[in-house]
Amino acid sequence: MPRATTFGTSADAYDRLRPAPAPEALDHVVPPGARRVADLAAGTGLVTRAVLARPGAPAVVAVEPDPRMLARLIATTPGALAVRGVAEAIPLASGAVDAVLASSAWHWFDPPVATAEIARVLRPGGVLGLLWSRADPTVPWVAEVRGVGKAAADGSATLSRRGFDVALPPGHGFVDDLPDAVTVPWTRRMSRDDVAGMVCTYSGVLELSAGEQDAVRRAAREHLDRLIPGDDAVDVPFETVVRRWTRA
C-alpha cells in the first residue's frame, strides 16, 4: 500500500484526533471576499470545515484522492462540494477559485505538476496557502511522545526541519509574499488515550500491522503517563504553520 493512501485505513480516528488549523492561521490564506476555495488533499475535511465556519465563508471544493477519507468528509461536511481528485489533475475549470489550500500535504505532491495545476485553477491575484498543523515538537514531552510513532521521520518532517522553506518551481507566476513562515500557537485539551491515538494517525505507524500499531499506542500512553503525571486530561500545545503565495 502506498504510504499516501494509509490514512484511509483510519479515517474516523484521523478526523477525530488530528488538529484542524487555528482559525487565525486561515486569515493569512483566505483572501477577503473570496467566493470559492479549493482544499487539496482535503482528507476528512478538517480544513474545509474550518473555512466553512468563517463569517461570510466562501464555497469550498474539497479534493481528495482516497475514497475512504472522502466518505468521511462527505458524512461530516455537508456544506462542501467533495470531489475525488489529486493535486496533479485538479477537477476544476481554469481560473475557478480565489484560493487553493493544502494542509500537511505538500510532501505528497509532484511539485512541478501540482504547481502548474494550481496556477491554472487560480484566478489572477488568487492565493496558494500551505498549512501544517501539529502538536508543537519543540515542547520536550511532545517530542518524546511523537518519537514513539517516529513522527520526526514521517511525512513533512523534512520540511519541518528546514523551517518549511518550500520553494515553488519557477515559471508559473507566483509571488512569495509571505517568505517567512507564520506560526500560530494554540492549546487543545485531550484525554491521554486520544493523545496516544493521535500518534497512531501518522503514515509511519499506519503502515504497521494492527499488533504493531497497538504496541505504539501503548508505548505512547506509557511515555505520556511518565512524563506528565496527573489527571486524565492533558493540555496539548499545538501550532499551525502557514506559507502563502499570490498568483500574478
N, C-alpha and C positions, 0 to 999 in steps of 0.2 A: 504494500500500500504506500503510495507517495506520501511523504510527510505532510504536505499541504492539505491532504484530504483526511488526516487523522481526526480533526476536530469534530467532524460529524458523528463520530462514534460516541461522543459525549456532549451532544448539543444541549441537552437540558441543563447539565451541570455547568457548561460553559456560560450559558445565558444567565444562570442564577448567581454564579460566583465571580465571573470576570468583571472588572470595573468598566463602567461607562465613562466617557470623557467628562472632565469637570465642565460645567456649563460655561464658566468664564473662558475656558480654552476655545470654545466654539466662537466666541466673539471675534477671534483673530482670523477665522477661516470661512465664516458665513457672511457674505457681503450684505450690508444694509440694503433692504429692498429686494433681496434675492427672491426669485419666483420659483426656481426649480434647481434642486441639488441632486447630484448623483453620489451615492455611497458605494464605493467599490470594495469588493471582498467584505460585504456587509455582515457576514456571519449570521448571528441570530438577531441582529438589529439593535445592538447597544447604541451605536452612533446614530442610526436612523431615528430611534425613539427620542434620543436627546435633542436632535434637531427639530423633530416634530413638536417637542414640548416648549420650544421657544415662542415668545409672543410674536404674533404675525408670521408664524412659521411658513417656510416655502414648502411646496410639494417635494417629496423625496422619492427618487427612484433607487431602490436597493438592489444592487447587482451582486450576486453570489453564485459561485460555481457548484457548491456541494448541495445536492438536493435535500439532505438531512438537515443542514443548517438553515436552508431556505424554508423548509417546512416549519421549523421552529419560529423563524422570523415572521412568516405569514400568520401563524397562530397568535403571536404576541403583539403584532404591529399592524393592525388592520388599516391604519391610515396611510401606509406606504404602498407604492407600486413596486412589487417584488418580482424580479425577473432573474432567470438563470443566465449567467454570462461571466466573462473574465475581463480583466483589465486590458488584455491584448486584443480584444474584439468586443468593444462595448456596444450593447444593443440599443444605441440611441442615434438619432439623426445628428448631422453636423450642426454645431452651434446651438445645441438643445438645452444647455444648462448654464447656470451662473456660477456654479462651484462644483468641483469634484473633490470628495473627501476619501481618505483611506486611512484606516486605523490599524496600527501594528501589522501592516500587510505589505509594505513596500519590498521587503526582502523576498517575498514570494513572486514578485512580478519580473518580467523581462523588461528592464528599464527602457531600452531604445524603442521597443514596440509599444509598450504601455504609454510612454511619454507622447508618442505620436498620436495615439488614440485619444488620450486625454486632451491634447491640444485641439484635436478635431471636434470633440463634442462640446468644448467650452466656447462660449461667446467671447468676443473681444472684451478684454477687461475682466474676464472671469478668473476665478481663484482656484488653484490647486492647493489643498491643505492636507498635510500628512500629520497624523497624530499617533502618539504611543502612550497608552495608559497602563500603569503598572504599580505594584507595591514598590515603595521607594528603596532601591537597592543600596543606598548609602547608609541606611539605618542598619546597624550590625545584626540585630536579631532577624530582620527581614532577609538580609543577605544569607544568613546561615540556613534559614528555613527554605528559601528559594534554592539554595545549593543542594538540598536533598533531592530536588527534582531536576538538577542540572540546568536550571534556568539561565545561569550565566553562560552556558554554551549553546543556548537554544534560540531559534527564531531570529529576532532582531538584536541579539546580544552584541554582535559585531558592530552594528550601527550605534548601539548604546555606548560601547567603549570609545567610539570615535566622536562622541558628542552629537550623534545624529546629523553628521555633516553630509547629508545627501546632496549629490551634485547631479542635476538633471542632464541628460545628453543634450548637446547643443543643437541649434538649428530649428527649434520649434517655437520660438518667440516668447519664451518665459523669462520674466524678470524676478530675480530673487529679492523680494522686498522685505523679507524677514530673515536676514542672513544669520542672525544669532537665534538659536532655538529659545523659545519661551517655555518656561516650566511653571505649571500651575499646581500647587500642592493642595491636598485636602485629606481628611481622615474619615474612615468608614468603620463602624463598629461591627465586628463579625464574631460568630462563635468559633471556638477552636477547631471544631470539626470542619467548618466551612473554610477556614484558612488552609488547613491540610488538604481539603478537597480542591481548593483553587490551585495548589501546587500541581495537582494531577490533571489540570486542563491544558498544560503546555505540551507541544508536539513531542518533545523528547520523552515524556512519560507516556503519552498516548500510544506511542509505538511499541510499548512493552506489553507483555502478556497481562491478563487480568490479575494473576497472582503477584506479578512484579509491581503492578500499579498499586495493589493493596499494601504491599510492603513499603512503597514510597509514602503512601498516605499515613501509615502507622509511624514511620520514621519522622515524618514532618510533624505529626502531632506530638511525639515524644520530645523532639527538639524544642517545640514551642512551649511545652509544659516546663521543661528545664530552664529555658531562657526567661520566661515570663510567668512566674508562679502567681496564683490568684484565682479569681473567679473565671467562669467560662468565657465571658465576652472579652474581646481584645480590641483595642483601638489600633487599627492598621493604617499606617501612613501611606497614602497613595500620591501619585503625581501624573499629570498629563503633560507631555512634551509636544510642542507644536512647531512645525515649519510651514512656510507659505510662499507660494509663487503666484505672480499675476501674468496672465496671457496678454501680450501686447496686442 
